[in-house]
Amino acid sequence: MDIELLLNLFDAAIIIGIAVPTLYMASKVKQPKLRMLTIILASFLVVHGLYHAAAALGSLPGLDIVGISSELVIEPIGWLLFFAFAVYFFRKSV
């Protein structure tokens, strides 16, 4: 096991672990704007955690396609969710 695999697995566990209480908070929030903002943030966290998990699996021999898909598919989806979070935040905060 190399250090990159361990760090990516650790990052994935921490980020997805943070997404769980964020999703719980989203279910308890009564204001629709704040609920949607929290859901978008939690979605970004889940996708970003999956990116790190796929990157960790991609570093294993024979699973190169998983690492490539993490770079070409999962990472852009995460950036789109992060951008959607920023746009929603700025549009609803004004």
DSSP file (Angstrom, degrees, kcal/mol; ACC not computed):
  #  RESIDUE AA STRUCTURE BP1 BP2  ACC     N-H-->O    O-->H-N    N-H-->O    O-->H-N    TCO  KAPPA ALPHA  PHI   PSI    X-CA   Y-CA   Z-CA
    1    1 A M              0   0    0      0, 0.0     2,-0.2     0, 0.0    59,-0.0   0.000 360.0 360.0 360.0 133.0    0.0    0.0    0.0
    2    2 A D     >  -     0   0    0      1,-0.1     4,-1.7    57,-0.1     3,-0.2  -0.573 360.0-109.2 -99.7 169.1    1.3    3.4   -0.9
    3    3 A I  H  > S+     0   0    0      1,-0.2     4,-2.6    -2,-0.2     5,-0.2   0.823 114.5  60.2 -67.6 -31.8    0.7    6.6    0.9
    4    4 A E  H  > S+     0   0    0      2,-0.2     4,-2.3     1,-0.2    -1,-0.2   0.906 105.0  49.2 -63.3 -41.8   -1.6    8.0   -1.9
    5    5 A L  H  > S+     0   0    0     -3,-0.2     4,-2.3     2,-0.2    -1,-0.2   0.937 113.4  46.2 -61.6 -47.4   -4.0    5.1   -1.5
    6    6 A L  H  X S+     0   0    0     -4,-1.7     4,-2.4     1,-0.2    -2,-0.2   0.901 113.1  48.8 -64.4 -41.6   -4.2    5.6    2.2
    7    7 A L  H  X S+     0   0    0     -4,-2.6     4,-2.8     2,-0.2    -1,-0.2   0.906 111.7  48.9 -67.2 -40.3   -4.6    9.4    2.0
    8    8 A N  H  X S+     0   0    0     -4,-2.3     4,-2.6    -5,-0.2    -2,-0.2   0.903 112.5  48.1 -65.6 -40.4   -7.4    9.1   -0.6
    9    9 A L  H  X S+     0   0    0     -4,-2.3     4,-2.3     2,-0.2    -2,-0.2   0.909 113.0  48.4 -65.0 -40.9   -9.2    6.5    1.5
   10   10 A F  H  X S+     0   0    0     -4,-2.4     4,-2.5     2,-0.2    -2,-0.2   0.932 112.5  48.5 -63.2 -46.0   -8.9    8.7    4.6
   11   11 A D  H  X S+     0   0    0     -4,-2.8     4,-2.8     1,-0.2     5,-0.3   0.918 111.0  50.9 -59.8 -44.4  -10.1   11.7    2.7
   12   12 A A  H  X S+     0   0    0     -4,-2.6     4,-2.4     1,-0.2     5,-0.3   0.921 111.8  47.0 -60.7 -44.8  -13.1    9.8    1.3
   13   13 A A  H  X S+     0   0    0     -4,-2.3     4,-1.9     1,-0.2    -1,-0.2   0.912 115.1  45.4 -64.9 -42.6  -14.1    8.6    4.7
   14   14 A I  H  X S+     0   0    0     -4,-2.5     4,-1.7     2,-0.2    -2,-0.2   0.930 115.2  46.1 -66.7 -45.6  -13.8   12.0    6.3
   15   15 A I  H  X S+     0   0    0     -4,-2.8     4,-1.5     2,-0.2    -2,-0.2   0.921 115.9  44.0 -68.5 -43.7  -15.6   13.9    3.5
   16   16 A I  H  X S+     0   0    0     -4,-2.4     4,-1.3    -5,-0.3    -1,-0.2   0.870 111.1  56.5 -68.2 -34.5  -18.5   11.4    3.3
   17   17 A G  H  < S+     0   0    0     -4,-1.9    -1,-0.2    -5,-0.3    -2,-0.2   0.845 107.4  48.2 -63.3 -33.1  -18.6   11.3    7.1
   18   18 A I  H  X S+     0   0    0     -4,-1.7     4,-1.2     1,-0.2    -1,-0.2   0.809 105.6  59.6 -74.0 -30.3  -19.1   15.1    7.1
   19   19 A A  H  X S+     0   0    0     -4,-1.5     4,-2.5     1,-0.2     5,-0.2   0.819  94.6  64.9 -68.7 -30.4  -21.9   14.7    4.4
   20   20 A V  H  X S+     0   0    0     -4,-1.3     4,-2.0     1,-0.2    -1,-0.2   0.952 105.5  39.9 -62.9 -52.2  -24.0   12.5    6.7
   21   21 A P  H  > S+     0   0    0      0, 0.0     4,-2.7     0, 0.0    -1,-0.2   0.835 113.3  57.5 -66.8 -27.3  -24.8   15.2    9.3
   22   22 A T  H  X S+     0   0    0     -4,-1.2     4,-2.1     2,-0.2    -2,-0.2   0.917 107.5  46.5 -66.0 -42.0  -25.1   17.8    6.6
   23   23 A L  H  X S+     0   0    0     -4,-2.5     4,-1.6     2,-0.2    -1,-0.2   0.882 111.7  52.0 -65.6 -37.4  -27.9   15.7    5.0
   24   24 A Y  H  X S+     0   0    0     -4,-2.0     4,-0.9    -5,-0.2    -2,-0.2   0.922 109.0  49.8 -63.7 -43.5  -29.5   15.2    8.4
   25   25 A M  H >X S+     0   0    0     -4,-2.7     4,-1.3     1,-0.2     3,-0.7   0.895 106.8  56.1 -61.8 -38.8  -29.4   19.0    9.0
   26   26 A A  H 3< S+     0   0    0     -4,-2.1    -1,-0.2     1,-0.3    -2,-0.2   0.860 104.1  53.5 -62.2 -34.7  -31.0   19.5    5.6
   27   27 A S  H 3< S+     0   0    0     -4,-1.6    -1,-0.3     1,-0.2    -2,-0.2   0.746 112.1  45.1 -71.9 -21.4  -33.9   17.3    6.6
   28   28 A K  H << S+     0   0    0     -4,-0.9     2,-0.2    -3,-0.7    -1,-0.2   0.616  86.8 103.7 -96.7 -15.2  -34.6   19.3    9.7
   29   29 A V     <  -     0   0    0     -4,-1.3     6,-0.0    -3,-0.2    -3,-0.0  -0.503  50.8-165.0 -74.2 134.7  -34.3   22.8    8.2
   30   30 A K        +     0   0    0     -2,-0.2    -1,-0.1     5,-0.0     3,-0.0   0.744  63.9  87.4 -91.4 -26.7  -37.7   24.5    7.7
   31   31 A Q     >  -     0   0    0      1,-0.1     4,-2.5     2,-0.0     5,-0.2  -0.640  69.5-147.2 -79.3 123.9  -36.7   27.3    5.4
   32   32 A P  H  > S+     0   0    0      0, 0.0     4,-2.5     0, 0.0     5,-0.2   0.868  94.9  50.7 -60.7 -39.3  -36.8   26.1    1.7
   33   33 A K  H  > S+     0   0    0      1,-0.2     4,-2.1     2,-0.2     5,-0.1   0.931 114.4  43.1 -65.2 -44.9  -33.8   28.3    0.5
   34   34 A L  H  > S+     0   0    0      2,-0.2     4,-2.3     1,-0.2    -1,-0.2   0.868 112.5  54.0 -69.4 -36.0  -31.6   27.2    3.3
   35   35 A R  H  X S+     0   0    0     -4,-2.5     4,-2.3     2,-0.2    -2,-0.2   0.936 110.1  46.6 -62.0 -46.3  -32.7   23.5    2.9
   36   36 A M  H  X S+     0   0    0     -4,-2.5     4,-2.4     1,-0.2    -2,-0.2   0.900 111.4  51.8 -64.1 -40.2  -31.8   23.6   -0.8
   37   37 A L  H  X S+     0   0    0     -4,-2.1     4,-2.1     1,-0.2    -1,-0.2   0.912 111.4  47.2 -61.3 -42.7  -28.5   25.2   -0.1
   38   38 A T  H  X S+     0   0    0     -4,-2.3     4,-2.5     2,-0.2    -2,-0.2   0.871 110.8  51.7 -67.9 -37.3  -27.7   22.5    2.5
   39   39 A I  H  X S+     0   0    0     -4,-2.3     4,-2.4     2,-0.2    -2,-0.2   0.902 109.9  48.9 -66.0 -40.9  -28.7   19.8    0.1
   40   40 A I  H  X S+     0   0    0     -4,-2.4     4,-2.3     2,-0.2    -2,-0.2   0.920 112.5  48.6 -64.9 -42.1  -26.5   21.1   -2.7
   41   41 A L  H  X S+     0   0    0     -4,-2.1     4,-2.3     1,-0.2    -2,-0.2   0.924 112.2  47.9 -62.8 -44.5  -23.6   21.3   -0.3
   42   42 A A  H  X S+     0   0    0     -4,-2.5     4,-2.4     2,-0.2    -1,-0.2   0.878 109.7  53.5 -64.9 -37.4  -24.2   17.8    1.0
   43   43 A S  H  X S+     0   0    0     -4,-2.4     4,-2.5     2,-0.2     5,-0.2   0.919 108.6  49.6 -62.8 -43.0  -24.4   16.5   -2.6
   44   44 A F  H  X S+     0   0    0     -4,-2.3     4,-2.7     1,-0.2     5,-0.2   0.924 110.1  50.9 -60.0 -43.9  -21.1   18.1   -3.4
   45   45 A L  H  X S+     0   0    0     -4,-2.3     4,-2.3     2,-0.2    -2,-0.2   0.906 110.6  48.3 -62.5 -41.7  -19.5   16.5   -0.3
   46   46 A V  H  X S+     0   0    0     -4,-2.4     4,-2.4     2,-0.2    -1,-0.2   0.938 114.1  45.9 -63.9 -46.5  -20.8   13.0   -1.3
   47   47 A V  H  X S+     0   0    0     -4,-2.5     4,-2.1     1,-0.2    -2,-0.2   0.898 112.7  50.4 -65.0 -39.5  -19.5   13.4   -4.9
   48   48 A H  H  X S+     0   0    0     -4,-2.7     4,-1.9    -5,-0.2    -1,-0.2   0.888 110.2  50.2 -66.5 -37.5  -16.2   14.7   -3.7
   49   49 A G  H  X S+     0   0    0     -4,-2.3     4,-2.1    -5,-0.2    -2,-0.2   0.895 109.8  50.6 -64.7 -39.7  -15.9   11.8   -1.3
   50   50 A L  H  X S+     0   0    0     -4,-2.4     4,-2.8     2,-0.2     5,-0.2   0.857 105.9  57.0 -65.1 -34.6  -16.7    9.4   -4.1
   51   51 A Y  H  X S+     0   0    0     -4,-2.1     4,-2.4     2,-0.2    -2,-0.2   0.932 108.6  45.5 -60.1 -45.7  -14.0   11.1   -6.2
   52   52 A H  H  X S+     0   0    0     -4,-1.9     4,-2.1     2,-0.2    -2,-0.2   0.883 112.7  50.7 -67.2 -37.3  -11.4   10.3   -3.5
   53   53 A A  H  X S+     0   0    0     -4,-2.1     4,-2.4     2,-0.2    -2,-0.2   0.923 112.4  46.5 -64.9 -43.2  -12.6    6.7   -3.1
   54   54 A A  H  X S+     0   0    0     -4,-2.8     4,-2.4     1,-0.2    -2,-0.2   0.877 110.9  52.5 -67.3 -36.7  -12.4    6.2   -6.9
   55   55 A A  H  X S+     0   0    0     -4,-2.4     4,-0.8    -5,-0.2    -1,-0.2   0.883 109.3  50.2 -64.8 -37.3   -9.0    7.8   -7.0
   56   56 A A  H >< S+     0   0    0     -4,-2.1     3,-0.7     1,-0.2     4,-0.3   0.930 112.8  45.4 -65.6 -45.2   -7.9    5.4   -4.2
   57   57 A L  H >< S+     0   0    0     -4,-2.4     3,-1.4     1,-0.2    -2,-0.2   0.859 107.6  59.7 -66.3 -33.6   -9.2    2.4   -6.1
   58   58 A G  H 3< S+     0   0    0     -4,-2.4    -1,-0.2     1,-0.3    -2,-0.2   0.711  95.7  62.3 -67.8 -19.4   -7.6    3.7   -9.3
   59   59 A S  T << S+     0   0    0     -4,-0.8    -1,-0.3    -3,-0.7    -2,-0.2   0.578  86.1  93.8 -82.1  -8.2   -4.2    3.6   -7.8
   60   60 A L  S X  S-     0   0    0     -3,-1.4     3,-1.7    -4,-0.3     7,-0.1  -0.571  92.9 -94.5 -80.7 147.8   -4.5   -0.2   -7.3
   61   61 A P  T 3  S+     0   0    0      0, 0.0    -1,-0.1     0, 0.0    -2,-0.1  -0.397 109.4  17.2 -63.4 133.4   -3.1   -2.4  -10.1
   62   62 A G  T 3  S+     0   0    0     -4,-0.1     3,-0.2    -2,-0.1    -4,-0.1   0.309 106.8  84.6  89.9  -8.3   -5.7   -3.4  -12.6
   63   63 A L    X>  +     0   0    0     -3,-1.7     4,-1.2    -6,-0.2     3,-0.8  -0.110  44.8 125.7-115.1  34.7   -8.2   -0.7  -11.7
   64   64 A D  H 3>  +     0   0    0      1,-0.2     4,-2.3     2,-0.2     5,-0.2   0.835  67.5  62.9 -62.1 -32.6   -6.7    2.1  -13.8
   65   65 A I  H 3> S+     0   0    0      1,-0.2     4,-2.4    -3,-0.2    -1,-0.2   0.829  99.4  54.7 -64.6 -30.9  -10.1    2.7  -15.5
   66   66 A V  H <> S+     0   0    0     -3,-0.8     4,-1.8     2,-0.2    -1,-0.2   0.903 109.0  47.6 -68.0 -41.1  -11.6    3.6  -12.1
   67   67 A G  H  X S+     0   0    0     -4,-1.2     4,-1.4     2,-0.2    -2,-0.2   0.884 112.6  48.9 -66.0 -38.8   -8.9    6.2  -11.6
   68   68 A I  H  X S+     0   0    0     -4,-2.3     4,-2.5     1,-0.2     5,-0.2   0.912 110.6  50.2 -67.2 -41.9   -9.4    7.6  -15.1
   69   69 A S  H  X>S+     0   0    0     -4,-2.4     4,-2.5     1,-0.2     5,-1.6   0.832 105.4  57.7 -66.8 -29.9  -13.2    7.8  -14.6
   70   70 A S  I  <>S+     0   0    0     -4,-1.8     5,-2.1     3,-0.2    -1,-0.2   0.896 112.8  40.5 -65.1 -37.3  -12.7    9.6  -11.3
   71   71 A E  I  <5S+     0   0    0     -4,-1.4    -2,-0.2     3,-0.2    -1,-0.2   0.879 124.0  36.6 -75.7 -38.7  -10.8   12.3  -13.2
   72   72 A L  I  <5S+     0   0    0     -4,-2.5    -2,-0.2    -5,-0.1    -3,-0.2   0.729 133.4  14.2 -91.2 -23.5  -13.0   12.4  -16.3
   73   73 A V  I  X5S+     0   0    0     -4,-2.5     4,-1.5    -5,-0.2    -3,-0.2   0.772 124.7  41.9-117.7 -55.9  -16.5   11.9  -14.8
   74   74 A I  I  ><S+     0   0    0     -5,-1.6     4,-2.1     1,-0.2    -3,-0.2   0.904 111.4  53.1 -71.0 -42.3  -16.7   12.3  -11.0
   75   75 A E  H  ><S+     0   0    0     -5,-2.1     4,-2.3    -6,-0.3    -1,-0.2   0.922 109.1  48.3 -62.7 -45.1  -14.5   15.3  -10.6
   76   76 A P  H  > S+     0   0    0      0, 0.0     4,-2.4     0, 0.0    -1,-0.2   0.877 109.7  53.7 -63.0 -34.6  -16.4   17.5  -13.2
   77   77 A I  H  X S+     0   0    0     -4,-1.5     4,-2.2     2,-0.2    -2,-0.2   0.913 108.8  49.8 -63.7 -40.6  -19.7   16.5  -11.5
   78   78 A G  H  X S+     0   0    0     -4,-2.1     4,-2.4     2,-0.2    -1,-0.2   0.911 110.1  49.5 -62.4 -43.3  -18.3   17.7   -8.2
   79   79 A W  H  X S+     0   0    0     -4,-2.3     4,-2.6     2,-0.2    -1,-0.2   0.888 109.7  52.2 -64.1 -38.0  -17.2   21.0   -9.7
   80   80 A L  H  X S+     0   0    0     -4,-2.4     4,-2.6     2,-0.2    -2,-0.2   0.909 110.6  47.5 -64.0 -41.4  -20.6   21.5  -11.3
   81   81 A L  H  X S+     0   0    0     -4,-2.2     4,-2.3     2,-0.2    -2,-0.2   0.892 112.0  49.8 -66.0 -38.8  -22.3   20.9   -7.9
   82   82 A F  H  X S+     0   0    0     -4,-2.4     4,-2.2     2,-0.2    -2,-0.2   0.906 112.0  48.1 -65.2 -41.2  -19.8   23.3   -6.2
   83   83 A F  H  X S+     0   0    0     -4,-2.6     4,-2.7     2,-0.2    -2,-0.2   0.903 110.6  51.5 -64.4 -41.8  -20.6   25.9   -8.9
   84   84 A A  H  X S+     0   0    0     -4,-2.6     4,-2.7     1,-0.2     5,-0.2   0.889 108.6  52.3 -62.1 -39.0  -24.3   25.4   -8.4
   85   85 A F  H  X S+     0   0    0     -4,-2.3     4,-2.5     2,-0.2    -2,-0.2   0.933 111.4  45.9 -60.5 -46.8  -23.8   25.9   -4.7
   86   86 A A  H  X S+     0   0    0     -4,-2.2     4,-2.5     2,-0.2     5,-0.2   0.920 114.4  47.1 -64.2 -44.6  -22.0   29.2   -5.3
   87   87 A V  H  X S+     0   0    0     -4,-2.7     4,-2.5     2,-0.2     5,-0.2   0.934 114.0  47.4 -63.7 -46.6  -24.6   30.5   -7.8
   88   88 A Y  H  X S+     0   0    0     -4,-2.7     4,-2.2    -5,-0.2     5,-0.2   0.910 112.3  50.8 -61.8 -41.8  -27.5   29.5   -5.6
   89   89 A F  H  X S+     0   0    0     -4,-2.5     4,-1.5    -5,-0.2    -2,-0.2   0.938 113.7  43.2 -61.0 -48.3  -25.9   31.1   -2.6
   90   90 A F  H  X S+     0   0    0     -4,-2.5     4,-0.6     1,-0.2    -2,-0.2   0.858 115.4  48.6 -69.8 -34.9  -25.2   34.4   -4.4
   91   91 A R  H  < S+     0   0    0     -4,-2.5     3,-0.2    -5,-0.2    -1,-0.2   0.881 117.6  39.7 -72.4 -36.9  -28.7   34.5   -6.0
   92   92 A K  H  < S+     0   0    0     -4,-2.2    -2,-0.2    -5,-0.2    -1,-0.2   0.656 109.0  60.1 -88.4 -16.1  -30.6   33.8   -2.9
   93   93 A S  H  <        0   0    0     -4,-1.5    -1,-0.2    -5,-0.2    -2,-0.2   0.654 360.0 360.0 -86.3 -14.2  -28.5   35.9   -0.5
   94   94 A V     <        0   0    0     -4,-0.6    -1,-0.2    -3,-0.2    -2,-0.1   0.461 360.0 360.0 -84.6 360.0  -29.1   39.2   -2.3
